[in-house]
Amino acid sequence: MIWKTIPTIEGLNALNQNCLVTHLGIKFTEVGSDFLIAEMPVDERTKQPMGLLHGGASVALAETLGSVASVFVVEDPMAQKVVGVEINANHLRSVTDGIVYGKVTPIKIGRSLHIWNITITNAEGKEICISRLTTLVK
C-alpha cells in the first residue's frame, strides 16, 4: 500500500467540496492499495460547444486525481503542500454523453516530486485520455 494516510471515499469527496471538482461533478468512487478512481459526467458542465467532452475537463479530472493522490502519500499532509507543476494529456477518443472514469497510479513517489499516470476511460472501458501529472511537495 502506498498511502501514508488511508483515503476513504467519504473523505475524498468531502475534501473536494466547494471548488472546481464540485462544479464539474467529479466524484471519487474507489480506493485501491495503489490507485484512486473518480468519475465525471459528460454534460453541459464538461462539454465544449461542439457537444464533445472538453479536453480541459479531462485535464481537470486528471489533475484532481493526481493531486489528491499526492496528498495521501506525503508524510504530513497538514504541514506539507502539494502543487501540480506539469501536466500533459493525449486525447484519444471523443465522448458526447454518459460518464468517464479516471484512474490514477504512481510512476514515481519521491520525497519532493511525485509523477502520476492517469487513464480516463468511457463506460465501455475504452481509453479517452492518457495523462501524466508531476506534483511538487513543499
N, CA, C and O atoms as a GROMACS GRO file, in nm:
protein
  552
    1MET      N    1   0.085  -0.119   0.000
    1MET     CA    2   0.000   0.000   0.000
    1MET      C    3   0.089   0.124   0.000
    1MET      O    4   0.187   0.132   0.074
    2ILE      N    5   0.052   0.221  -0.084
    2ILE     CA    6   0.134   0.343  -0.096
    2ILE      C    7   0.088   0.455  -0.003
    2ILE      O    8   0.163   0.551   0.018
    3TRP      N    9  -0.030   0.446   0.052
    3TRP     CA   10  -0.089   0.557   0.126
    3TRP      C   11  -0.028   0.571   0.265
    3TRP      O   12  -0.020   0.474   0.341
    4LYS      N   13   0.015   0.693   0.298
    4LYS     CA   14   0.062   0.724   0.435
    4LYS      C   15  -0.059   0.754   0.524
    4LYS      O   16  -0.061   0.719   0.642
    5THR      N   17  -0.159   0.819   0.465
    5THR     CA   18  -0.289   0.840   0.528
    5THR      C   19  -0.388   0.764   0.442
    5THR      O   20  -0.393   0.784   0.320
    6ILE      N   21  -0.467   0.678   0.502
    6ILE     CA   22  -0.559   0.593   0.424
    6ILE      C   23  -0.678   0.676   0.377
    6ILE      O   24  -0.755   0.727   0.459
    7PRO      N   25  -0.695   0.690   0.245
    7PRO     CA   26  -0.811   0.765   0.196
    7PRO      C   27  -0.940   0.683   0.203
    7PRO      O   28  -0.937   0.561   0.187
    8THR      N   29  -1.050   0.751   0.225
    8THR     CA   30  -1.182   0.688   0.219
    8THR      C   31  -1.262   0.763   0.113
    8THR      O   32  -1.234   0.879   0.083
    9ILE      N   33  -1.361   0.698   0.056
    9ILE     CA   34  -1.445   0.762  -0.044
    9ILE      C   35  -1.513   0.886   0.016
    9ILE      O   36  -1.516   0.992  -0.046
   10GLU      N   37  -1.565   0.872   0.136
   10GLU     CA   38  -1.633   0.983   0.201
   10GLU      C   39  -1.537   1.100   0.224
   10GLU      O   40  -1.570   1.215   0.198
   11GLY      N   41  -1.418   1.069   0.272
   11GLY     CA   42  -1.318   1.172   0.298
   11GLY      C   43  -1.270   1.240   0.170
   11GLY      O   44  -1.252   1.362   0.168
   12LEU      N   45  -1.250   1.162   0.065
   12LEU     CA   46  -1.206   1.218  -0.063
   12LEU      C   47  -1.311   1.314  -0.118
   12LEU      O   48  -1.277   1.424  -0.163
   13ASN      N   49  -1.436   1.273  -0.116
   13ASN     CA   50  -1.542   1.360  -0.169
   13ASN      C   51  -1.566   1.481  -0.080
   13ASN      O   52  -1.600   1.587  -0.131
   14ALA      N   53  -1.550   1.468   0.052
   14ALA     CA   54  -1.564   1.583   0.142
   14ALA      C   55  -1.451   1.683   0.121
   14ALA      O   56  -1.473   1.804   0.128
   15LEU      N   57  -1.331   1.633   0.095
   15LEU     CA   58  -1.214   1.718   0.072
   15LEU      C   59  -1.234   1.810  -0.049
   15LEU      O   60  -1.179   1.920  -0.053
   16ASN      N   61  -1.310   1.766  -0.144
   16ASN     CA   62  -1.324   1.837  -0.271
   16ASN      C   63  -1.454   1.916  -0.285
   16ASN      O   64  -1.500   1.939  -0.396
   17GLN      N   65  -1.512   1.956  -0.174
   17GLN     CA   66  -1.635   2.035  -0.179
   17GLN      C   67  -1.603   2.183  -0.205
   17GLN      O   68  -1.497   2.233  -0.168
   18ASN      N   69  -1.698   2.251  -0.270
   18ASN     CA   70  -1.691   2.397  -0.292
   18ASN      C   71  -1.569   2.440  -0.372
   18ASN      O   72  -1.503   2.539  -0.339
   19CYS      N   73  -1.540   2.366  -0.479
   19CYS     CA   74  -1.430   2.402  -0.568
   19CYS      C   75  -1.462   2.352  -0.709
   19CYS      O   76  -1.574   2.307  -0.734
   20LEU      N   77  -1.367   2.359  -0.798
   20LEU     CA   78  -1.387   2.316  -0.937
   20LEU      C   79  -1.438   2.173  -0.945
   20LEU      O   80  -1.522   2.141  -1.028
   21VAL      N   81  -1.387   2.087  -0.860
   21VAL     CA   82  -1.425   1.946  -0.859
   21VAL      C   83  -1.576   1.933  -0.843
   21VAL      O   84  -1.640   1.857  -0.916
   22THR      N   85  -1.634   2.005  -0.749
   22THR     CA   86  -1.778   2.002  -0.727
   22THR      C   87  -1.852   2.054  -0.850
   22THR      O   88  -1.950   1.994  -0.894
   23HIS      N   89  -1.804   2.165  -0.906
   23HIS     CA   90  -1.870   2.225  -1.022
   23HIS      C   91  -1.874   2.130  -1.141
   23HIS      O   92  -1.973   2.127  -1.215
   24LEU      N   93  -1.768   2.052  -1.160
   24LEU     CA   94  -1.762   1.959  -1.273
   24LEU      C   95  -1.831   1.826  -1.245
   24LEU      O   96  -1.842   1.742  -1.334
   25GLY      N   97  -1.877   1.805  -1.123
   25GLY     CA   98  -1.948   1.682  -1.088
   25GLY      C   99  -1.857   1.563  -1.067
   25GLY      O  100  -1.902   1.449  -1.076
   26ILE      N  101  -1.730   1.587  -1.038
   26ILE     CA  102  -1.634   1.479  -1.016
   26ILE      C  103  -1.659   1.415  -0.879
   26ILE      O  104  -1.674   1.485  -0.779
   27LYS      N  105  -1.665   1.282  -0.877
   27LYS     CA  106  -1.685   1.208  -0.752
   27LYS      C  107  -1.587   1.092  -0.746
   27LYS      O  108  -1.572   1.018  -0.843
   28PHE      N  109  -1.522   1.077  -0.632
   28PHE     CA  110  -1.435   0.962  -0.610
   28PHE      C  111  -1.522   0.841  -0.584
   28PHE      O  112  -1.622   0.849  -0.512
   29THR      N  113  -1.484   0.727  -0.642
   29THR     CA  114  -1.567   0.607  -0.631
   29THR      C  115  -1.494   0.484  -0.579
   29THR      O  116  -1.557   0.389  -0.533
   30GLU      N  117  -1.359   0.484  -0.585
   30GLU     CA  118  -1.286   0.364  -0.543
   30GLU      C  119  -1.147   0.400  -0.495
   30GLU      O  120  -1.081   0.489  -0.548
   31VAL      N  121  -1.104   0.328  -0.392
   31VAL     CA  122  -0.968   0.339  -0.338
   31VAL      C  123  -0.906   0.201  -0.341
   31VAL      O  124  -0.964   0.106  -0.288
   32GLY      N  125  -0.790   0.189  -0.401
   32GLY     CA  126  -0.716   0.063  -0.401
   32GLY      C  127  -0.586   0.079  -0.325
   32GLY      O  128  -0.559   0.186  -0.270
   33SER      N  129  -0.506  -0.023  -0.321
   33SER     CA  130  -0.380  -0.016  -0.247
   33SER      C  131  -0.281   0.079  -0.312
   33SER      O  132  -0.193   0.133  -0.244
   34ASP      N  133  -0.293   0.102  -0.443
   34ASP     CA  134  -0.204   0.196  -0.512
   34ASP      C  135  -0.275   0.276  -0.621
   34ASP      O  136  -0.212   0.319  -0.717
   35PHE      N  137  -0.405   0.295  -0.607
   35PHE     CA  138  -0.479   0.372  -0.706
   35PHE      C  139  -0.603   0.436  -0.645
   35PHE      O  140  -0.652   0.395  -0.540
   36LEU      N  141  -0.652   0.539  -0.715
   36LEU     CA  142  -0.781   0.602  -0.686
   36LEU      C  143  -0.859   0.606  -0.817
   36LEU      O  144  -0.801   0.617  -0.924
   37ILE      N  145  -0.990   0.597  -0.808
   37ILE     CA  146  -1.077   0.612  -0.925
   37ILE      C  147  -1.182   0.717  -0.894
   37ILE      O  148  -1.239   0.720  -0.784
   38ALA      N  149  -1.208   0.802  -0.992
   38ALA     CA  150  -1.315   0.902  -0.983
   38ALA      C  151  -1.391   0.902  -1.114
   38ALA      O  152  -1.340   0.861  -1.218
   39GLU      N  153  -1.513   0.950  -1.107
   39GLU     CA  154  -1.594   0.961  -1.228
   39GLU      C  155  -1.636   1.106  -1.250
   39GLU      O  156  -1.640   1.186  -1.156
   40MET      N  157  -1.666   1.137  -1.377
   40MET     CA  158  -1.710   1.272  -1.412
   40MET      C  159  -1.817   1.260  -1.520
   40MET      O  160  -1.798   1.187  -1.617
   41PRO      N  161  -1.928   1.331  -1.503
   41PRO     CA  162  -2.032   1.325  -1.606
   41PRO      C  163  -1.990   1.402  -1.731
   41PRO      O  164  -1.916   1.500  -1.725
   42VAL      N  165  -2.040   1.356  -1.844
   42VAL     CA  166  -2.024   1.430  -1.969
   42VAL      C  167  -2.159   1.498  -1.992
   42VAL      O  168  -2.253   1.437  -2.044
   43ASP      N  169  -2.167   1.625  -1.953
   43ASP     CA  170  -2.291   1.701  -1.963
   43ASP      C  171  -2.259   1.848  -1.991
   43ASP      O  172  -2.147   1.880  -2.031
   44GLU      N  173  -2.355   1.936  -1.972
   44GLU     CA  174  -2.335   2.077  -2.005
   44GLU      C  175  -2.219   2.141  -1.928
   44GLU      O  176  -2.165   2.241  -1.973
   45ARG      N  177  -2.181   2.086  -1.815
   45ARG     CA  178  -2.069   2.140  -1.737
   45ARG      C  179  -1.934   2.102  -1.795
   45ARG      O  180  -1.835   2.173  -1.774
   46THR      N  181  -1.929   1.991  -1.868
   46THR     CA  182  -1.799   1.938  -1.910
   46THR      C  183  -1.782   1.928  -2.062
   46THR      O  184  -1.679   1.881  -2.109
   47LYS      N  185  -1.882   1.972  -2.137
   47LYS     CA  186  -1.874   1.966  -2.284
   47LYS      C  187  -1.826   2.098  -2.341
   47LYS      O  188  -1.845   2.204  -2.281
   48GLN      N  189  -1.763   2.090  -2.458
   48GLN     CA  190  -1.730   2.210  -2.534
   48GLN      C  191  -1.846   2.241  -2.630
   48GLN      O  192  -1.937   2.159  -2.642
   49PRO      N  193  -1.844   2.358  -2.699
   49PRO     CA  194  -1.959   2.398  -2.782
   49PRO      C  195  -2.000   2.298  -2.890
   49PRO      O  196  -2.115   2.299  -2.932
   50MET      N  197  -1.909   2.213  -2.936
   50MET     CA  198  -1.943   2.114  -3.039
   50MET      C  199  -2.011   1.990  -2.981
   50MET      O  200  -2.041   1.896  -3.055
   51GLY      N  201  -2.034   1.988  -2.849
   51GLY     CA  202  -2.105   1.878  -2.787
   51GLY      C  203  -2.018   1.762  -2.742
   51GLY      O  204  -2.069   1.658  -2.702
   52LEU      N  205  -1.886   1.781  -2.748
   52LEU     CA  206  -1.792   1.676  -2.707
   52LEU      C  207  -1.736   1.708  -2.569
   52LEU      O  208  -1.736   1.823  -2.525
   53LEU      N  209  -1.689   1.604  -2.499
   53LEU     CA  210  -1.620   1.625  -2.373
   53LEU      C  211  -1.504   1.722  -2.396
   53LEU      O  212  -1.421   1.700  -2.484
   54HIS      N  213  -1.499   1.826  -2.318
   54HIS     CA  214  -1.394   1.928  -2.330
   54HIS      C  215  -1.262   1.871  -2.283
   54HIS      O  216  -1.256   1.808  -2.177
   55GLY      N  217  -1.157   1.891  -2.360
   55GLY     CA  218  -1.025   1.842  -2.321
   55GLY      C  219  -0.981   1.898  -2.187
   55GLY      O  220  -0.914   1.830  -2.110
   56GLY      N  221  -1.018   2.022  -2.159
   56GLY     CA  222  -0.983   2.084  -2.032
   56GLY      C  223  -1.052   2.016  -1.914
   56GLY      O  224  -0.996   2.009  -1.805
   57ALA      N  225  -1.172   1.965  -1.937
   57ALA     CA  226  -1.241   1.892  -1.830
   57ALA      C  227  -1.168   1.760  -1.802
   57ALA      O  228  -1.156   1.720  -1.686
   58SER      N  229  -1.121   1.695  -1.906
   58SER     CA  230  -1.042   1.572  -1.887
   58SER      C  231  -0.915   1.603  -1.808
   58SER      O  232  -0.876   1.527  -1.720
   59VAL      N  233  -0.850   1.713  -1.841
   59VAL     CA  234  -0.728   1.752  -1.771
   59VAL      C  235  -0.758   1.787  -1.626
   59VAL      O  236  -0.680   1.756  -1.536
   60ALA      N  237  -0.872   1.852  -1.602
   60ALA     CA  238  -0.911   1.883  -1.464
   60ALA      C  239  -0.934   1.756  -1.384
   60ALA      O  240  -0.896   1.748  -1.268
   61LEU      N  241  -0.997   1.655  -1.445
   61LEU     CA  242  -1.016   1.527  -1.378
   61LEU      C  243  -0.881   1.462  -1.349
   61LEU      O  244  -0.859   1.411  -1.239
   62ALA      N  245  -0.790   1.465  -1.447
   62ALA     CA  246  -0.658   1.406  -1.428
   62ALA      C  247  -0.580   1.476  -1.318
   62ALA      O  248  -0.520   1.410  -1.233
   63GLU      N  249  -0.580   1.609  -1.318
   63GLU     CA  250  -0.505   1.682  -1.216
   63GLU      C  251  -0.566   1.661  -1.078
   63GLU      O  252  -0.493   1.653  -0.979
   64THR      N  253  -0.696   1.653  -1.071
   64THR     CA  254  -0.762   1.626  -0.944
   64THR      C  255  -0.717   1.492  -0.888
   64THR      O  256  -0.679   1.482  -0.771
   65LEU      N  257  -0.720   1.389  -0.971
   65LEU     CA  258  -0.680   1.256  -0.925
   65LEU      C  259  -0.536   1.254  -0.878
   65LEU      O  260  -0.506   1.203  -0.770
   66GLY      N  261  -0.445   1.308  -0.958
   66GLY     CA  262  -0.304   1.305  -0.922
   66GLY      C  263  -0.271   1.390  -0.801
   66GLY      O  264  -0.195   1.348  -0.714
   67SER      N  265  -0.328   1.509  -0.794
   67SER     CA  266  -0.300   1.597  -0.681
   67SER      C  267  -0.353   1.538  -0.551
   67SER      O  268  -0.285   1.542  -0.448
   68VAL      N  269  -0.473   1.485  -0.555
   68VAL     CA  270  -0.531   1.424  -0.435
   68VAL      C  271  -0.449   1.302  -0.394
   68VAL      O  272  -0.424   1.282  -0.275
   69ALA      N  273  -0.408   1.220  -0.490
   69ALA     CA  274  -0.325   1.104  -0.458
   69ALA      C  275  -0.196   1.149  -0.388
   69ALA      O  276  -0.152   1.086  -0.292
   70SER      N  277  -0.136   1.257  -0.436
   70SER     CA  278  -0.012   1.307  -0.374
   70SER      C  279  -0.034   1.345  -0.228
   70SER      O  280   0.053   1.321  -0.144
   71VAL      N  281  -0.148   1.404  -0.197
   71VAL     CA  282  -0.177   1.444  -0.059
   71VAL      C  283  -0.174   1.324   0.034
   71VAL      O  284  -0.132   1.335   0.149
   72PHE      N  285  -0.218   1.209  -0.015
   72PHE     CA  286  -0.228   1.091   0.071
   72PHE      C  287  -0.101   1.007   0.078
   72PHE      O  288  -0.097   0.905   0.147
   73VAL      N  289   0.004   1.048   0.006
   73VAL     CA  290   0.132   0.975   0.016
   73VAL      C  291   0.241   1.058   0.083
   73VAL      O  292   0.352   1.009   0.102
   74VAL      N  293   0.212   1.184   0.118
   74VAL     CA  294   0.313   1.264   0.190
   74VAL      C  295   0.311   1.224   0.337
   74VAL      O  296   0.212   1.172   0.388
   75GLU      N  297   0.421   1.251   0.405
   75GLU     CA  298   0.434   1.214   0.546
   75GLU      C  299   0.336   1.291   0.635
   75GLU      O  300   0.273   1.232   0.724
   76ASP      N  301   0.323   1.423   0.612
   76ASP     CA  302   0.239   1.506   0.697
   76ASP      C  303   0.154   1.600   0.611
   76ASP      O  304   0.197   1.711   0.581
   77PRO      N  305   0.034   1.555   0.571
   77PRO     CA  306  -0.049   1.637   0.482
   77PRO      C  307  -0.093   1.771   0.541
   77PRO      O  308  -0.135   1.860   0.467
   78MET      N  309  -0.084   1.787   0.672
   78MET     CA  310  -0.119   1.915   0.733
   78MET      C  311  -0.004   2.015   0.721
   78MET      O  312  -0.028   2.136   0.715
   79ALA      N  313   0.119   1.966   0.717
   79ALA     CA  314   0.236   2.054   0.711
   79ALA      C  315   0.291   2.068   0.569
   79ALA      O  316   0.352   2.170   0.536
   80GLN      N  317   0.271   1.967   0.486
   80GLN     CA  318   0.326   1.969   0.351
   80GLN      C  319   0.217   2.009   0.252
   80GLN      O  320   0.102   1.968   0.265
   81LYS      N  321   0.255   2.088   0.153
   81LYS     CA  322   0.163   2.130   0.048
   81LYS      C  323   0.202   2.062  -0.081
   81LYS      O  324   0.321   2.045  -0.111
   82VAL      N  325   0.104   2.023  -0.159
   82VAL     CA  326   0.126   1.958  -0.287
   82VAL      C  327   0.072   2.049  -0.396
   82VAL      O  328  -0.042   2.095  -0.389
   83VAL      N  329   0.154   2.074  -0.498
   83VAL     CA  330   0.110   2.157  -0.611
   83VAL      C  331   0.149   2.088  -0.741
   83VAL      O  332   0.256   2.028  -0.752
   84GLY      N  333   0.061   2.097  -0.840
   84GLY     CA  334   0.093   2.046  -0.972
   84GLY      C  335   0.191   2.139  -1.041
   84GLY      O  336   0.174   2.261  -1.038
   85VAL      N  337   0.294   2.082  -1.102
   85VAL     CA  338   0.393   2.164  -1.172
   85VAL      C  339   0.398   2.135  -1.322
   85VAL      O  340   0.450   2.216  -1.398
   86GLU      N  341   0.343   2.021  -1.365
   86GLU     CA  342   0.340   1.990  -1.508
   86GLU      C  343   0.235   1.884  -1.531
   86GLU      O  344   0.222   1.788  -1.455
   87ILE      N  345   0.158   1.903  -1.639
   87ILE     CA  346   0.061   1.801  -1.679
   87ILE      C  347   0.058   1.795  -1.830
   87ILE      O  348   0.068   1.898  -1.898
   88ASN      N  349   0.045   1.675  -1.883
   88ASN     CA  350   0.022   1.661  -2.026
   88ASN      C  351  -0.094   1.565  -2.045
   88ASN      O  352  -0.127   1.486  -1.956
   89ALA      N  353  -0.155   1.572  -2.161
   89ALA     CA  354  -0.270   1.487  -2.188
   89ALA      C  355  -0.276   1.457  -2.337
   89ALA      O  356  -0.260   1.546  -2.421
   90ASN      N  357  -0.299   1.333  -2.368
   90ASN     CA  358  -0.326   1.291  -2.505
   90ASN      C  359  -0.472   1.249  -2.511
   90ASN      O  360  -0.514   1.154  -2.444
   91HIS      N  361  -0.549   1.320  -2.591
   91HIS     CA  362  -0.692   1.291  -2.607
   91HIS      C  363  -0.706   1.190  -2.720
   91HIS      O  364  -0.672   1.220  -2.835
   92LEU      N  365  -0.756   1.073  -2.689
   92LEU     CA  366  -0.755   0.960  -2.782
   92LEU      C  367  -0.888   0.934  -2.852
   92LEU      O  368  -0.890   0.880  -2.962
   93ARG      N  369  -0.997   0.972  -2.789
   93ARG     CA  370  -1.130   0.939  -2.841
   93ARG      C  371  -1.228   1.041  -2.786
   93ARG      O  372  -1.211   1.091  -2.674
   94SER      N  373  -1.330   1.072  -2.863
   94SER     CA  374  -1.430   1.169  -2.816
   94SER      C  375  -1.543   1.099  -2.741
   94SER      O  376  -1.568   0.979  -2.758
   95VAL      N  377  -1.609   1.178  -2.657
   95VAL     CA  378  -1.725   1.130  -2.580
   95VAL      C  379  -1.830   1.240  -2.588
   95VAL      O  380  -1.798   1.358  -2.577
   96THR      N  381  -1.957   1.202  -2.608
   96THR     CA  382  -2.064   1.300  -2.618
   96THR      C  383  -2.163   1.295  -2.502
   96THR      O  384  -2.238   1.390  -2.481
   97ASP      N  385  -2.164   1.186  -2.427
   97ASP     CA  386  -2.255   1.177  -2.314
   97ASP      C  387  -2.212   1.064  -2.221
   97ASP      O  388  -2.117   0.991  -2.250
   98GLY      N  389  -2.281   1.053  -2.110
   98GLY     CA  390  -2.251   0.946  -2.015
   98GLY      C  391  -2.156   0.991  -1.906
   98GLY      O  392  -2.160   1.105  -1.859
   99ILE      N  393  -2.071   0.899  -1.866
   99ILE     CA  394  -1.976   0.922  -1.757
   99ILE      C  395  -1.840   0.874  -1.804
   99ILE      O  396  -1.829   0.773  -1.874
  100VAL      N  397  -1.735   0.947  -1.765
  100VAL     CA  398  -1.599   0.900  -1.786
  100VAL      C  399  -1.538   0.868  -1.650
  100VAL      O  400  -1.578   0.923  -1.548
  101TYR      N  401  -1.439   0.778  -1.653
  101TYR     CA  402  -1.377   0.729  -1.530
  101TYR      C  403  -1.227   0.750  -1.537
  101TYR      O  404  -1.163   0.715  -1.636
  102GLY      N  405  -1.172   0.809  -1.432
  102GLY     CA  406  -1.028   0.831  -1.426
  102GLY      C  407  -0.965   0.743  -1.320
  102GLY      O  408  -1.019   0.729  -1.210
  103LYS      N  409  -0.851   0.685  -1.353
  103LYS     CA  410  -0.776   0.602  -1.258
  103LYS      C  411  -0.634   0.654  -1.251
  103LYS      O  412  -0.566   0.667  -1.353
  104VAL      N  413  -0.588   0.684  -1.129
  104VAL     CA  414  -0.452   0.734  -1.109
  104VAL      C  415  -0.368   0.625  -1.044
  104VAL      O  416  -0.410   0.559  -0.949
  105THR      N  417  -0.247   0.607  -1.098
  105THR     CA  418  -0.148   0.514  -1.042
  105THR      C  419  -0.013   0.584  -1.040
  105THR      O  420   0.013   0.672  -1.123
  106PRO      N  421   0.073   0.546  -0.945
  106PRO     CA  422   0.202   0.614  -0.935
  106PRO      C  423   0.302   0.567  -1.039
  106PRO      O  424   0.306   0.449  -1.076
  107ILE      N  425   0.384   0.660  -1.085
  107ILE     CA  426   0.502   0.628  -1.164
  107ILE      C  427   0.624   0.641  -1.074
  107ILE      O  428   0.712   0.555  -1.074
  108LYS      N  429   0.630   0.752  -0.998
  108LYS     CA  430   0.739   0.775  -0.902
  108LYS      C  431   0.683   0.853  -0.784
  108LYS      O  432   0.614   0.953  -0.801
  109ILE      N  433   0.715   0.806  -0.664
  109ILE     CA  434   0.679   0.878  -0.542
  109ILE      C  435   0.809   0.906  -0.467
  109ILE      O  436   0.863   0.819  -0.399
  110GLY      N  437   0.857   1.029  -0.482
  110GLY     CA  438   0.977   1.070  -0.411
  110GLY      C  439   0.941   1.159  -0.293
  110GLY      O  440   0.823   1.181  -0.265
  111ARG      N  441   1.043   1.210  -0.224
  111ARG     CA  442   1.015   1.297  -0.109
  111ARG      C  443   0.961   1.433  -0.152
  111ARG      O  444   0.877   1.491  -0.083
  112SER      N  445   1.008   1.485  -0.266
  112SER     CA  446   0.964   1.618  -0.307
  112SER      C  447   0.900   1.620  -0.446
  112SER      O  448   0.849   1.724  -0.488
  113LEU      N  449   0.901   1.508  -0.515
  113LEU     CA  450   0.845   1.503  -0.651
  113LEU      C  451   0.767   1.373  -0.668
  113LEU      O  452   0.817   1.264  -0.638
  114HIS      N  453   0.644   1.387  -0.717
  114HIS     CA  454   0.561   1.270  -0.747
  114HIS      C  455   0.523   1.276  -0.895
  114HIS      O  456   0.495   1.384  -0.947
  115ILE      N  457   0.522   1.163  -0.961
  115ILE     CA  458   0.477   1.155  -1.100
  115ILE      C  459   0.368   1.049  -1.106
  115ILE      O  460   0.384   0.937  -1.057
  116TRP      N  461   0.255   1.089  -1.167
  116TRP     CA  462   0.135   1.004  -1.170
  116TRP      C  463   0.090   0.979  -1.312
  116TRP      O  464   0.102   1.066  -1.398
  117ASN      N  465   0.039   0.860  -1.337
  117ASN     CA  466  -0.025   0.826  -1.463
  117ASN      C  467  -0.175   0.824  -1.440
  117ASN      O  468  -0.224   0.762  -1.345
  118ILE      N  469  -0.248   0.892  -1.527
  118ILE     CA  470  -0.394   0.895  -1.516
  118ILE      C  471  -0.452   0.849  -1.648
  118ILE      O  472  -0.422   0.904  -1.754
  119THR      N  473  -0.536   0.747  -1.642
  119THR     CA  474  -0.604   0.695  -1.760
  119THR      C  475  -0.753   0.723  -1.744
  119THR      O  476  -0.813   0.687  -1.644
  120ILE      N  477  -0.810   0.787  -1.845
  120ILE     CA  478  -0.953   0.818  -1.844
  120ILE      C  479  -1.020   0.730  -1.949
  120ILE      O  480  -0.977   0.726  -2.064
  121THR      N  481  -1.125   0.660  -1.908
  121THR     CA  482  -1.196   0.569  -1.996
  121THR      C  483  -1.345   0.602  -2.000
  121THR      O  484  -1.397   0.673  -1.914
  122ASN      N  485  -1.413   0.549  -2.103
  122ASN     CA  486  -1.559   0.563  -2.109
  122ASN      C  487  -1.625   0.443  -2.043
  122ASN      O  488  -1.556   0.358  -1.986
  123ALA      N  489  -1.756   0.436  -2.049
  123ALA     CA  490  -1.830   0.328  -1.983
  123ALA      C  491  -1.794   0.190  -2.037
  123ALA      O  492  -1.808   0.090  -1.967
  124GLU      N  493  -1.749   0.184  -2.162
  124GLU     CA  494  -1.710   0.057  -2.223
  124GLU      C  495  -1.565   0.020  -2.192
  124GLU      O  496  -1.517  -0.085  -2.235
  125GLY      N  497  -1.496   0.105  -2.117
  125GLY     CA  498  -1.357   0.078  -2.084
  125GLY      C  499  -1.257   0.122  -2.190
  125GLY      O  500  -1.138   0.092  -2.179
  126LYS      N  501  -1.304   0.192  -2.292
  126LYS     CA  502  -1.213   0.240  -2.397
  126LYS      C  503  -1.142   0.366  -2.349
  126LYS      O  504  -1.203   0.452  -2.287
  127GLU      N  505  -1.013   0.375  -2.378
  127GLU     CA  506  -0.935   0.489  -2.334
  127GLU      C  507  -0.977   0.616  -2.407
  127GLU      O  508  -0.986   0.619  -2.530
  128ILE      N  509  -1.002   0.720  -2.329
  128ILE     CA  510  -1.043   0.851  -2.379
  128ILE      C  511  -0.924   0.947  -2.375
  128ILE      O  512  -0.903   1.024  -2.468
  129CYS      N  513  -0.849   0.940  -2.268
  129CYS     CA  514  -0.737   1.032  -2.246
  129CYS      C  515  -0.633   0.964  -2.157
  129CYS      O  516  -0.666   0.894  -2.062
  130ILE      N  517  -0.507   0.986  -2.192
  130ILE     CA  518  -0.396   0.941  -2.110
  130ILE      C  519  -0.321   1.066  -2.065
  130ILE      O  520  -0.288   1.152  -2.148
  131SER      N  521  -0.296   1.078  -1.938
  131SER     CA  522  -0.233   1.198  -1.885
  131SER      C  523  -0.122   1.161  -1.788
  131SER      O  524  -0.123   1.054  -1.726
  132ARG      N  525  -0.026   1.251  -1.775
  132ARG     CA  526   0.082   1.236  -1.677
  132ARG      C  527   0.091   1.368  -1.600
  132ARG      O  528   0.098   1.475  -1.660
  133LEU      N  529   0.091   1.357  -1.468
  133LEU     CA  530   0.099   1.474  -1.381
  133LEU      C  531   0.222   1.464  -1.292
  133LEU      O  532   0.250   1.359  -1.235
  134THR      N  533   0.294   1.576  -1.282
  134THR     CA  534   0.406   1.587  -1.187
  134THR      C  535   0.363   1.685  -1.079
  134THR      O  536   0.318   1.796  -1.108
  135THR      N  537   0.376   1.643  -0.953
  135THR     CA  538   0.346   1.733  -0.841
  135THR      C  539   0.472   1.755  -0.759
  135THR      O  540   0.558   1.668  -0.749
  136LEU      N  541   0.479   1.874  -0.702
  136LEU     CA  542   0.589   1.914  -0.615
  136LEU      C  543   0.538   1.916  -0.472
  136LEU      O  544   0.430   1.970  -0.445
  137VAL      N  545   0.614   1.859  -0.381
  137VAL     CA  546   0.579   1.859  -0.240
  137VAL      C  547   0.663   1.966  -0.174
  137VAL      O  548   0.786   1.960  -0.178
  138LYS      N  549   0.596   2.064  -0.111
  138LYS     CA  550   0.667   2.176  -0.048
  138LYS      C  551   0.656   2.166   0.102
  138LYS      O  552   0.710   2.251   0.173
   0.00000   0.00000   0.00000
